[in-house]
Amino acid sequence: MSFITSLSNKISYMVNTAVSDPKADAYAKEKAKQAEQDARVAKNKVATAADAAAKAKAEQDAKDEAAKLSARSKASISGFLAQSSQGILTTFIVITCIAVALYGGHIAANQDIGYSPAGRLVSFMYGCILSPILIVKYILNLYYFNIPVPMWGFLPLSTYVPNGDLEIFFLSPFCYKEDQGSIDARAKVAQSYLEAFQRTAPLAQPPKVTDSKAAV
């Protein structure tokens, strides 16, 4: 029994000595510390990689958004320029058509200066409608046939003389100064009316009424 007991005690002593060896404890602690550091480093690397990936994604998203905004901005500018160009062209065409129509009316009203103001107004309106023809005729008469084309005003309706800046501004386009040309034109129109009346007067005479008693 003593031998077995002694052997058991020796084995226990050797185990206790191995387990409680300071060098072994230090080595185990060092290994544990190293493992903890390695785990921390690995964790930091994972976190750093995740942060880098998130940062890269954020930068890419920002670039994509900037590209979209730039594309929309360019499209908006292009659309605005296209609309502006179209609007300017449309406005120019409308203004040109109005100017041509008004100038045709202006020519017609001055050509018919011998008629009454109402007749000149009617001439102005049909002149606006037939403005291309009247303008071409006016240019041919003036520069090709050397026929003088007198003008009395934009729309000569009255011989009233405007008084004051306000009246001049609003009424001067519709007023004109009487001269020999307008007087002659009015006399010519009056003569044409008289000749037309004289031609139609005999046709308008009532039939002669015979006395029934004289006939009997």
TORRO-726750 format. One record per residue (C-alpha): residue in three letters; z, y, x. Coordinates in pm, whole numbers, plus 50000, padded with zeros to 5 digits. Layout:
BEGIN
code,w,v,u
Ala,Z,Y,X
...
//
This chain:
BEGIN
code,w,v,u
Met,50000,50000,50000
Ser,50082,50235,50280
Phe,49737,50186,50434
Ile,49558,50266,50111
Thr,49782,50560,50052
Ser,49722,50684,50404
Leu,49344,50647,50367
Ser,49350,50829,50037
Asn,49550,51109,50188
Lys,49302,51141,50478
Ile,49005,51154,50242
Ser,49179,51415,50026
Tyr,49257,51614,50338
Met,48894,51601,50457
Val,48766,51704,50115
Asn,49015,51987,50088
Thr,48930,52098,50439
Ala,48555,52095,50367
Val,48599,52274,50038
Ser,48834,52536,50172
Asp,48632,52600,50490
Pro,48617,52981,50543
Lys,48268,52960,50693
Ala,48146,52765,50394
Asp,48303,53017,50157
Ala,48146,53304,50344
Tyr,47808,53133,50344
Ala,47832,53060,49973
Lys,47931,53419,49900
Glu,47645,53546,50116
Lys,47401,53321,49934
Ala,47532,53436,49597
Lys,47509,53799,49705
Gln,47156,53745,49836
Ala,47057,53575,49512
Glu,47202,53865,49314
Gln,47013,54114,49529
Asp,46695,53914,49494
Ala,46740,53906,49119
Arg,46804,54281,49114
Val,46498,54348,49330
Ala,46286,54124,49110
Lys,46418,54301,48803
Asn,46343,54640,48959
Lys,45995,54523,49050
Val,45936,54409,48694
Ala,46069,54741,48560
Thr,45859,54936,48811
Ala,45549,54738,48721
Ala,45619,54794,48352
Asp,45670,55167,48412
Ala,45350,55183,48615
Ala,45159,54999,48344
Ala,45303,55227,48077
Lys,45222,55535,48285
Ala,44868,55411,48350
Lys,44823,55341,47979
Ala,44954,55686,47891
Glu,44719,55848,48142
Gln,44425,55648,48009
Asp,44517,55738,47651
Ala,44537,56104,47753
Lys,44195,56082,47920
Asp,44047,55911,47614
Glu,44196,56175,47385
Ala,44066,56453,47610
Ala,43721,56294,47608
Lys,43728,56272,47228
Leu,43839,56634,47199
Ser,43568,56742,47442
Ala,43305,56549,47247
Arg,43425,56699,46918
Ser,43431,57045,47075
Lys,43077,57006,47206
Ala,42963,56874,46870
Ser,43134,57164,46694
Ile,42976,57416,46929
Ser,42634,57255,46890
Gly,42672,57250,46513
Phe,42790,57610,46510
Leu,42500,57722,46727
Ala,42254,57529,46511
Gln,42398,57678,46193
Ser,42407,58025,46350
Ser,42045,57997,46465
Gln,41938,57873,46122
Gly,42136,58151,45955
Ile,41988,58417,46183
Leu,41636,58286,46121
Thr,41690,58276,45745
Thr,41836,58627,45746
Phe,41544,58756,45954
Ile,41289,58600,45718
Val,41463,58740,45410
Ile,41491,59090,45560
Thr,41127,59080,45670
Cys,41009,58973,45323
Ile,41214,59248,45158
Ala,41081,59509,45403
Val,40720,59399,45347
Ala,40766,59404,44969
Leu,40925,59750,44972
Tyr,40653,59887,45197
Gly,40386,59753,44964
Gly,40559,59922,44673
His,40583,60242,44876
Ile,40207,60238,44940
Ala,40123,60170,44574
Ala,40352,60444,44442
Asn,40201,60705,44676
Gln,39846,60600,44594
Asp,39925,60662,44226
Ile,40092,61000,44281
Gly,39866,61148,44012
Tyr,40025,60937,43739
Ser,40350,61003,43559
Pro,40684,60905,43720
Ala,40695,60599,43494
Gly,40346,60502,43610
Arg,40450,60542,43975
Leu,40752,60321,43914
Val,40528,60053,43763
Ser,40293,60089,44059
Phe,40587,60047,44295
Met,40685,59721,44125
Tyr,40338,59566,44132
Gly,40300,59695,44488
Cys,40607,59493,44587
Ile,40442,59184,44441
Leu,40101,59249,44598
Ser,40242,59395,44919
Pro,40041,59180,45168
Ile,39710,59286,45010
Leu,39807,59653,44988
Ile,39936,59662,45346
Val,39616,59506,45482
Lys,39406,59750,45276
Tyr,39620,60041,45395
Ile,39577,59942,45762
Leu,39199,59898,45721
Asn,39160,60236,45550
Leu,39373,60412,45807
Tyr,39253,60256,46132
Tyr,38912,60103,46057
Phe,38750,60326,45795
Asn,38939,60638,45911
Ile,39032,60725,45553
Pro,39344,60943,45541
Val,39623,60794,45335
Pro,39869,61069,45239
Met,40230,60980,45175
Trp,40474,61198,44982
Gly,40789,60986,44990
Phe,40931,60638,44976
Leu,40916,60633,44596
Pro,40799,60978,44482
Leu,40928,61017,44128
Ser,41045,61378,44106
Thr,40980,61719,44261
Tyr,41351,61796,44246
Val,41486,61942,44570
Pro,41815,61771,44665
Asn,42100,62007,44744
Gly,42374,61900,44981
Asp,42414,61607,45214
Leu,42516,61365,44939
Glu,42213,61441,44723
Ile,41984,61433,45025
Phe,42118,61092,45123
Phe,42084,60935,44777
Leu,41795,61127,44616
Ser,41558,61221,44898
Pro,41378,60880,44893
Phe,41283,60947,44530
Cys,41188,61315,44560
Tyr,40875,61474,44702
Lys,40732,61815,44764
Glu,40436,61915,44551
Asp,40123,62003,44749
Gln,39754,62041,44690
Gly,39697,61670,44739
Ser,39938,61569,44463
Ile,39803,61844,44236
Asp,39446,61726,44289
Ala,39550,61365,44228
Arg,39717,61460,43902
Ala,39413,61662,43795
Lys,39188,61369,43877
Val,39397,61135,43661
Ala,39399,61389,43378
Gln,39020,61420,43403
Ser,38981,61042,43387
Tyr,39199,61035,43075
Leu,38988,61313,42919
Glu,38662,61136,42998
Ala,38795,60811,42855
Phe,38902,60993,42541
Gln,38564,61159,42507
Arg,38388,60825,42541
Thr,38601,60663,42276
Ala,38630,60963,42040
Pro,38296,60911,41859
Leu,38386,60551,41792
Ala,38714,60657,41642
Gln,38564,60901,41383
Pro,38645,60797,41024
Pro,38351,60696,40801
Lys,38198,60964,40582
Val,38314,60960,40220
Thr,38036,61023,39968
Asp,38102,61200,39641
Ser,38063,60950,39357
Lys,37968,61225,39113
Ala,37694,61344,39339
Ala,37568,60991,39371
Val,37555,60959,38992
//
